[in-house]
Each structure stands twice: as structure tokens, then as C-alpha cells.
Amino acid sequence: MRFWGVRGSIPAPGPATRRYGGNTPCVEVRCGDELLIFDLGSGARGLGDALVATRKPVKASIFISHYHYDHLQGLPFFSPMFSPANDVTLYGSPRDGKSLKQILAGQMVPPYFPVTAEDVFRTRLAYRDVVVGEDIPVGKATVRTLELNHPGGNVGYRVDFGGRSLVYATDVEHGTELDAKLFDFARGADALIYDSMYTEDEYRGRNGPARTGWGHSTWEAAVRAADASEVKQLVLFHHDPGRDDVGMDKLLREVRKHRKATIAAKEAMVIEL
């Protein structure tokens, strides 16, 4: 897997975030010949350009966790969408009585965006509504799904392929009955990509406004989730846009006192399982 965007809520580019990156969520996963993409935040622009630069037809399965802007900002700028030589399948859960296609089309309309998806997308495009709890075959990989605790709903994904597994659980708030379901869902995975946006002090409002109910988690909860799930590698993700590289280094040092097998996702980082 390769990280193209690791930041949460809003892009945070600049010299202070150069090492970890300022783009919002986008993760590329290769399972043999299959290309799986998780979320289309602003990082998707770089991924799309890299795919097109190979001058080979692109076949991709894209899994959207939910529809907040930071996870969709890159969709209108994802280069493979503009060529009929490519095949793209989009997966996401219906929400509020609207299908995946209706939801995605609704964010690309004037006055919010100058052109519609129907106007400009030329790829062979399929929309697949996800029934949360189902298993989705993608080539020889299997993608499992789980509802997570986040305002408006959010889907967590688990990929199993060739005896290896990873779990993508961004935008999840701990402290509900869904915690135990997530632990079982992630059980024994080789890697758990987990929302660790806040520290416990930030989350509880001990040094600023409380973040409870905002739909995000803490590094402390991430460690508990990784331990309870017995995963091999914890990957901190969805970094706070206000936390610069120095702050991320400090946070990671603290986390590793409690769980040594932890890394913080960085743009361009590649992990092989």
C-alpha cells in the first residue's frame, strides 16, 4: 500500500507539514494485478496523475468510506476519470435515501463546481452501492465492510489477499458498542490504519475545546484497538491539520512507548505486507 493523502478535515500544505504531508485521505493498495483505492481526498490528484503517466490503461476499484469533503475533494481531479481507455468501479454506501451515484453527482453541480460528472467523466464507470456487512470480491482479494461510528455514517474496510490483511478504519470515534465489532473485524490483521487525530487531552478538552462527538479518535484509543484486535502493525492516520511535522514526531514517540509496532502514515510511504 502507498499513501497519497494522510491528513484529516482539510488539506494542510506548507513547509511545516512537508515530511508527513498535507493532502487529505487517499490510499493505494495493490493486490497482485488489482488496484484498490481507498478514498479520494486531495491526495487522489497525485495518484491519478501517476497512474496516467504510465501510459497504460487504468483498471481501479475505488472504495469511499463516507462523503465528507475531505474524502472526496480529489474526485473531480482524478485523471483516470477523463479517458475512455480506463475502467473504474466506485463503491460506497447509500445514505439518506440516496445512492452512491446520486451522492457523488450531487457534489459536482453548479454553483459548487463548474461541470458535472456526466459532462466530463469519460472512463468506463460503474457505481456499486455497498450493503454494509457484505464481502466484495475484487479479483483474488476479498473486501469486507463494517459500519463505523462517525456522524452521517462511515464504512470501514478490510482487505484479505494472499494470506495478508489490512484494515482501513479512518474517521471513527471510540467509546460505543461498535468498538467490539471493530476489534473482531480487525482481528489478526497485518496492518490497521486507524483514525488517531487527537490526543486524549485534546479530545477531552483539557487544552482547548472538547472534540467529543466530532467523529474522530485518539492515539490512545488507537493503541487499545490495535492491542484488542491483536494486529501486527498500527498505522496512525487522519492527522490533525493543525499538527505539524514536529508535533507528529512528538506524538509518534509517545505512542511507541505504549506500542512499539506503530508507524505514522506519511505521503509517499510504501508498506509491503
Order of alpha helices (4+ residues) and beta strands (2+ residues): beta-beta-beta-alpha-beta-beta-alpha-alpha-beta-beta-beta-beta-beta-alpha-beta-alpha-alpha-beta-alpha-beta
